[in-house]
Amino acid sequence: MEPSGLIPAALVVVGAWIALGAAGLTRPRATRWIAHWLFPLGALGSLAIAAVGVCALFAPATDLVLPLGLPGLPVHLHLDALSGFFLALLGAASAGTSVFAAGYFRDGEGTAPGLLGMQYHLFLAAMAMVMLAADAYSFMLAWEVMALSSYFLVLTQHRLEEIRAAGFLYLLLAHLGAIALLLCFGVMMQGGEAGLTFAAMRHAHLSLAWSSVAFALATIGFGAKAGLVPLHVWLPEAHPAAPSPVSALMSGVMLKTALYGLLRVALDLLHAPAWWWGLPLLALGLFGALYGVLFAAVQNDMKRLLAYSSIENIGIAFAALGLALVFHGTGMGALAALALAAMLYHALNHAFFKSLLFCATGSVLHATGQRALGSLGGLLRRMPWVGWTALVGTLAIAGLPPLNGFVAEWLLLQAFLFTPTLPHPFFNLLIPLGAALLVLTAALAGYVMVKFYGVVFLGRHREPGLEQAHDADTFERVALSWFALGCVLLGLLPVLVLHAIDPVVALLLGNGLAMPASSWAQLVPLSAARAAYDPLVVVLAVVPVGLLTAWATHRLVAGRTRRADPWDCGAPDSSPRLQDTAEGFGQPVRRLFAPFFLSRAELPAPDDTAPRYRVQIVDRVRARIYQPAGNAVLWLAQQVGRIQHGRISIYLLYSFVTLLLMLLVVLR
């Protein structure tokens, strides 16, 4: 495809998504027609826009101006390697999610299927337009449409009070972030002198102080959308409230639009970032990653656990971007390229394994009607297709080779370890701490995934109703297989993936990756003498040897073990309730990192014949910052409300007093 035809091709897909949404409104209650026809057609559009994004990676940047928008302000579009990469991510992830949605949505899911399809496809179109927009007006318009469509998708089960509360919190944080972005664009416009287009902002010359203000506002605005701590409080509420395909799309793709926006502002529009801009991103990212994984470790709800895991992974991405900014600002181009490539690789990986896990939880929820970890167990026997594909996602998100989650975290760790002496002593002290926090976070992520998969799929079922659980249907199996295959291929072909990412790195930093010449399989970040990784060696040598060792050890030990009935504390029969629980898995983390948590325990009475022990973990940031702020706003509103008496004479008196005060000011 010619470069000049890439933007029109992307617009055709956007128009097709909007048309599919409108087609659903013609028969809003025809669930089967909407699910089995419109959503698969939307998946074909996703594949098409992914192809456009891949072509844009290796083509020169193109621009297009549409005669739409406000008078004198047409819509400016721009497609380069950066937007192409995120369009490819959007298409690849949404293709699998749309196919999964075709098997997931059924009658009685809250919002009418036709309206739900409209919101869903408008959400896809808005995210694509965010990545194509090249002026502040078009960007903010697409950004707000994305926020509103996702808000209504979160409210699918709008009859439930907790769902409405989660949606309100999400919309509130989304609009606070949007205000920060408006102020950011206002600063970069220099009071209107630079113009609304990104091209004008790119060539504007802001002082370091105003550039820093714009970067801080962009960090707040995009951080609120991404779920960066402490702006994360909406995410653990919205993901459990939304349907599973919507959760997969929000976590796998929507969070990445925030990463795209921050990259566009920090490394493209503000083209001369200061090195110290990276320090707050690095600190907030590492803290957010640790914060997210700790709260994931103590969750008892499948989707809430995955939501906090998304906070962890977004924190890693922000830490990688912060490290890239520091290296770029200090003239270390090769290390900056390595850190930025690790961030982009991690964003792509997260889109696949997190979408896979959210879709798997959706299949479990439909098959069992349960979302609480304490009510699940033993589902691998009843749901083998879901169980085995979820195992791929679990191992990938835990960062185990040869799957994709390992590669990006390994590259980021290499960026930390390769760091030479920097001209700033404080940063030399921060680097070892950052590497240690990254390793701790990765280890805890593995711990969390052992809890998630073990409690849900292994052991024996904890509830009698789980015996009736059924495996995923055809559409769901295709989607789960698509994501699992992506996790495998992204892990086995890291060199090819990095070659595709290199144009983005070169566009943003001015230099590409400095990887030495190597085979298509062996990954060498900077120096073969320091570090190299070959996934084929892991597949062909380490994995078989490990499996053979485990099998031989089991056979040898089992052959020498005398089997006998275990001591059962006087209980004649074992029960699934004696298995490890989600609370049991999380208890060591809760005790060791107690300052992070606010715990509320409900203890049974001594004479309770059916005792239940329950511990509720409260997000300290929400309890200590957001709830007091919300209470203060409510109190202020109540005080202001006292002047509303409902009497016209009182209101006329207010107007008269106001006019007198204004007259006194004028006379003075």
N, C-alpha and C positions, 0 to 999 in steps of 0.2 A: 504494500500500500504506500502511495506517495505521502510524504510528510504533510503536505497541505490538506490531505483528505482525512487525517486522523481526527481532528476536532469535529468535522461534520459527522464522521462515523460515530464518535462518542455521543454527539447530540441526537443521532438517530436512536441509539440505545436508550438514552434518557427519555426521549419522546415515546418510545415503545413501552417503557415502564409506566409512564403516566397513562398511556392508552390502555394498558392492561388493568391498571387500577380503576379507570373509568368504566371499562367493560364489566368489572365485577359489580359496579353499582346498578347495572341494568338488571341483574338477577341477584339481589343481595342475599337471598336465603338459599340459593342453589349451592350448597356446600360441596357436593361432589364435583360439579362443573368447575367451581372456582379453585378447589384444591388440586384436582387432577389435570387441569388444563392451564389455568392462568399462572400458577406457581411454577410448573415446569417450563412454561414459555419465558417466565421471568428468569429462570436459571440459564436458559439459552442466551438471553440478553447479558447476563453476568459473564458468561464465557466470551461473548463478543467484546465486552468492554475490557476484559482481562487481556484479550489479544491486542486491543488498541494500546493498552498500557505497556505491554511488552515491546511492541513496535516503537513506542515513543522513547523507550530506554536507549535505543540505538539510532535515533533519528534526530536531526536538528530541531531546536525549539520552533514552534509555530504559534501564530497569533491569529485571532479572528475577532471582528467587531460585529455585533448583531444590532440591527436598528430597533432595539427594544429598550425598556427601562424608562427612566424619567426624561422629560424634554431636555435636550442638550447633553444627556448623559447616557449614551448607549452602553450595552453590556459588552465588556471586554473579556475575552477568554484567552488563556495561555496554556500551552501544553509543552512541557519539557520533561527531562528525565525524572525530576522529583515527583511531579504530578503523575507521570506515567507509572512509576513504581507503586504509588498508592492506589492508582486505578487498577493495576494488576492485582494488588492485594484485595481490593474491594471486590473485583470480579471473581477471583478464585474462592474467596471465603463465602460470598453471597450465593455463588452457584450451588455449593453444597447445602447451605442453609435453606435456600428456596426449595430444593428437592426434598429436604427433610420436612419442611412445612407442608408440602403436598400430602405427606402421610400423617402429619401430626394434627392439623386442625380438623375438628369434627363439630358436629352440631352441639349447641349448648356451651360454647366456649366463651360466652359473654357477649362481646361485640358481634354484630351481624357479620357473617363471613365476607360479604361483598365490601362492606365498609372497612373491615380488617385488611382485606387485600389492597384496597386503595391506600390506606395508611402505610402498609408495608412497602409497596412499590414507590410511593412518593418519598418514603424514607431513603430508599436506594437512589432515586433520582437526585435528591437533595445532597446526599453525600458525594455523588459524582460531580455535581455542580460546584461544591465547595472546593474540590481539587482542580477544577477548570477555571474558576473565577479569577480575574486579573484586575479587579478594581474593588474598592472597599464596599461600594453599594451592593454589587452582585454577590460578593463574599458574604456580607452580613445577611442579605436576603436568603441565600441558600442555607446559611448557618441557622437562621431562625426557623426556616421550614424544616430542617433536619431536627431541631430541638422539639418543635411542636408535634411533628409526626411521630417521633419516638415517645413523646409524652402520652399521646393517645394510645400508642401500642402498649405502653406500660399499664394503662388503665383498661385493658381488655376486660378484666373481671371487675368492672367499676362498681358493682353492687356491694363489694366488701369494703368496710371502712378502712382497714389497714392498707388496702390497695390504693385508695384515694389519698391517704396520707403519704404513702411512698411517692405517688405521682406528684403531689404538691411540693414535696421536698426536692424532687428532681427538677421540677420546673423553676423553683426558686433559685437553686444553685446555677441552673443553666442561664437564667436571665442576669444574675449577678456577674457571671462570666462574660456574657454578651456586653454588658455595660463596660467592663474592663477592656474588651476588644474595641468597642467604639472609641473609648478614650485613647487607646493605643494608636488607632488609625488617625485620630485627630492630631496626636503629637507628630506622627510621621508626615502628615500633610502640612505641617508648619503653618497652621492657621489658614489653610486654604491656598497657600502659595505653591505647594508642590502638586496639588491636584489629587483626585481620587484614585487614579490608576496606579497599579503597582509599578509600572515603568517609571512614572514620575517620582514615586517614593524611592525607588531604587537609585535614582540619580540625585536625590536631594542630599544635602550635606548638613546633617544634624550635628550639633555639638555632642561631646561625650556625655554631658549631663542629661540632655534631652534623649539621646539614644538609650541611655540607661533607664530612664523613666519609661520609654516605650517598651523596652525589653521586660521590665518588671510588670507592666500592665499585661503584656502578652503572656507572661508566665502565669499570672493570676487567671486570665481569661481562659487560656487553653488548659491550664492545670485543673480548673474547675470541671471542665468537660472530661478530662482524662481520669480524674479521680486521684489526683496527687494529694497526699496528706499535707496539710489538714483540710483540704477541700474535697475530701472523699466521702463525706457522710451520706450522700445520696446513693452511692453505688451499692452498698450492702442492702439497701432497702428496695431499690428499683429492680435489681436483677431477680431476686426471689419473687417479686410481684408480677413481673412480665412473663408471658408464655416463653417456653424454652427456646424456640427459634428466634424470638425477639432478643432474648438474653444473649444467645450466641452471636447475633448480628451486632448488638450494642457492644459486647465485650470484644468480639473478634475484629470488628471494623470501626465502629463509631469512635472508640477510644483512640484509634490510630489517626482519625482526622485531626485530633488535637495535636498529636505528634507532628503531623504534616504541617499544620498551621504554625507551630512554634519553629520548625525548621525553616519554613518560608520567611518568617519574620526575622529570626535571629541570624541566619546565614545567607539570606538572599536580599531582603529589603534593607536590613541593617547590615550592610556588607562588611563592616569593619568592627566586629565585636571585640570588646576588651576581654583579656584573659580571665579577669576575676568574675565575669558574668557566670562562668561555669561553676564557681564554688557553691553558691546557693542551690543550683540544680543538683550538683553532686551530693551535697549534704541532705537536701530534702528527698532526693531519689533513694539514697541508701537507707535513710531513716524510714521512708515510706515502704521500701521493700521489706525491711525487718518488721515493721509494724503490721503490714498486711499478712505476712506469713505467720506471725504469732497469733493473730486473731483467727486466721484460717485454721490453725491447729486446735482451737478450742471450740469450734463451731459444731453444732449438732444438726444442722440443716444442710442438705446437699448443695443447694444453689447459693446459700449464703457463704458456705465454705469456698465455692468457686469464685464468688464475687470478691472476697478478701484476697484470694489468690490473684485475681486481676489487679488489685491494688499493688500487690507485691511485684508483679511483672511490669506494670507501668513504672513503678519506682526504679526498677533495674534499667528500663529504657531511658528515664530521665537522668539517672546517674551516668549512663554511657554518653548521653549528649553533653552533660556537664563536663565530663572528662575530655571530650572532643573539643569543647570550647576553650578549655584551659590549654590544651596542647596547641590548638590553632593560634591562640593569642600569644603564646610564647615561642612561636616559630618552629614547632616540632610537627612538621607536616605529616610525616609517615605515621606517627603515633595518633595524631588527630584523625587521619583517615581510617586507621584500624579501629579506634573507638566508635567512630560514626558508622562504619560498616557493621560492627557488632550490634549497634542500636537498631539499624535497619533490618538486619538478619533476625534479631530478636522479635521485632514487630511482626515480621512475616511468620515466624514460627508460632508466636502467640495466637495469631489469627487462625491457625490450623488446629493446634492442640486444644485451645480453649473452646473453639467452636465444637470440636469433637466431643469434649466432655459435657458441655451444656446440652448438646443434642442427646447424648447418652442418658443424662439425667432426665431429659424429657421423655425418652422411651421408658425409663424406669417409673416415672411418675404416672404415665398412662397405663402401664401394665399392672401397677400395684396400688395406685392411688395414694402412695406414701412419699413424703419428701424428707421426713425425719430419719436420721441415720439409725436411731434406736429402734425403729420399726422394720428395718430391712435386714438383709443377710442371705447368703446362699443363692443369690440370683444367677450365678454363672451356670448352674445346672438348668435353670428354667429359661434363661435368656442368653444362650451361648454367643450369638452374633453380637449382641450389645456388649456382653462381657469381654470378649476378646478384642473388639475394636477399642473399647474403653481402656483396656490394658495398654494398648499402644499409646493412647493419649496420656495415660497416667505415667508411663515410663518416660515419655517425651517431656512432659512438664516437670518431672523430677530431675531432668538433666542427665539422663543415663545414655551413654553411647550405645549403639550408633545412630540414635534417633536425633531429630532436629534440635530439641531443646538443649542438648549438650554443646553444640557448635558455637552458638552465639555467646553463651556464658563463658565458654573456654576462651574465645577471642577477647572478650572483655577482661577476663582475668589476665590474659597475656598483655593487654594494654596497661594494666596496673603493674605487672611484674617487669615489663621492659622499660619502665620509666627511669630515665637517668636522673641525675641531680638537677633539680630545677632552681632557677634564680630566686626562689621565694621559700625561705625556711619553713614557714607555716605549712605550705603545701607539701613539703617533704615529710612533715610529720603526719599529714592527713592521708597520704597515699597508702602506707601500710595499714592504717585503720580501715580505709575503704576496701582494700583487698580482703581483710579479715571479715568485715561485715558481709561482703559478697559471698565468701565461702560459707559463712554461718547461715546466710539466707538460703543458699543452695541446699545445704544439708537439711535445714528445717523444711524446705519445700519437699524433699524426698520423704521426710517423716510424715508430712501432711498427706501426701499421696498414698503412702502405705495405709494410713488411717482411712482415707476415702475409699480406696478400692477394697481393702480387706473387710471393712464393715459392711459395704454394700453387696459385694459379689462373692465373698468367700465365707467359709463356715456353714452354719445351718440357718435356715430362715427363722426369724424371731417371732413372726406372726403367722397364724394358721392360714390367713388369706393369701399369703405369698405362694402357696402351692398352685394357685390358679394363674400365676403370672405367665404372660405370653411374650414371645420374642417380638422384635421389631417387624413391621411390615416391609414390603418391597421398596417403597420410596425411602423409608428410613434406613434400610440396609445400604442402599446405594449411596446415600449421603454420608453415613458413618464410614463406609469403605473409602469414599473420596477423601475425607479428612485423614483417615489412617494412612492411606497411600501417600498423601502429601507429607505427613510426618516422617515417613520412611524415606522418601525421595529427597526431601530437604536435608535429611541427615546423612544420606549416602553420597550426595553430590554437592558438597560445600564449595568446591572450587568453581563449579559452573554457576552456582548461585552468587558467589562473590564477584565473578566476572560480570554478571547482570547488574549487580549493585554498584559496581565501580563507576559507571557514568554519573550516577547520582552523587557519589562522593566527590568526583572531579568537579561537578557543577557547583557544589556548595563550598568546597574548600580550595579549589584551584589546583589540586593535585589528587591523583588517584591512589589506589593501594600500591604499596611498594613490595608486593609479594614476589619472591624469587621465582624463577622459572621452575616449574615442577610438573608432575603428571596431572592428569585430569582428576585424580582421586586424592593425591596427597596434598594436604593443606599446610602451608608454611607461612605463618603470619609475617615475620620479618627476617628471620634467620634460621636456617635449618640446623645450625649448631645449638640454638637455644631451645626451639620447640617445633614440633611437627606432629601432624595428626593424619592418620590414614584410616578412614572408616571401613575400608575393605579388609584391612588387617584385623580390625575388631570383629567384623562379621565372620571372617574365615578362620580366625585363630582363637581369639579371646573368648567369644561366645560359645563355640563348640567345646573348648576346653573347660569352661566354667560349667556348662550343662553336664558334660561327662563326669566331672569331679563331683558335682552334686548327686548325680545318679549313682556313681560308685560308692560314695560315702553312705548314701541311704541304704543301698543293698548290703553293704558290709555291716553297718550298724544294725539294720533290721535282721540280718541273719544271725547275729550273736545275741539278740535281745530275747529274753523270755517273756512271753505275753501272759498277762494276768489282769484280772479286774483291778482297776485303780481304786485307791482309797477315796471315798466320796463323801467324807465328813458325815457319814450316817445317812445320806440321802440315797434311796435305793435306785433312783434313775437320774441320769444326767439330763440337763435341760439346755436349750439354746441360750437361755438367759445367763448361763455360766460363761459364755464367750466374752471376749474382750469387747467393750462398748466404746462408743465415741467419747463418752465422758472419761473412761479409763485411759484412752489414748491421750486425751488432752490434759489430763491432770498433772503430769510432770512439767509440761510447759507452763501451765497456769501457776504452779508453785514456784518454778524457777524464775519466771519473768512476771512475778506478781505486781510490780509497780506499773506495768502497762495496762492492767485490767481493773475494772470495777466489778466485783462479783457480788451477786445477791443469791444467797442459798435459801432454799425452802426445805426445812427439816420436818420429818414426820413426827407426830406425837408418839409418846412411849406406848400408848395403848392402841395405836392404829393397827387394825387387822390387815390392812392392805397398804403398807408403807410405801411412799414414793419420795425419792430424794431428787431434787432438781436444783441445778445451779444455772443462773442466768448471767451471762457475760455482757457487760455494758461497755460500749465504746467510750473511752475516757474523753476523747476530743469532743464528741457530741455532748456528753454530759456536762463537761466543764466549760465549754466555749459556746456551743450553739444553743443549748437549752437556756442558759442564763440570758443570752442575747435575745432569744425569742420571747422570754418572759418580760424583759425590759421593753421590748417593742409593744407587747400587749398592754403593759401598764401605761405606757405613754399614750397609746391609742385610747385607753379608757379615760385618761385625764383630759385628752382633747375632746372626747365624746361628751364630756360634761357641759360643754358650751352649747350642745344641741338640745334645746328644750322643746322643739316642735312648734314654737309660737312665732308667728310672723312679726309681731311687734318687737320681740327680742332681736330678731335678725335685722330689722330696720334700725334698731338702736346700734347694733354692731357696725352697720354701714355708716351711720351718722358719725359715730366716734372715729372711725377710720378716716372719713373725709376731713374731720376737724384736725386730726393729727397730721394728715398730709398738708393741709393748709398752713398749719404752724411751721412745718418744715420748709415750705416754699417761702413764707414770709421771712423766715430767718435767713 
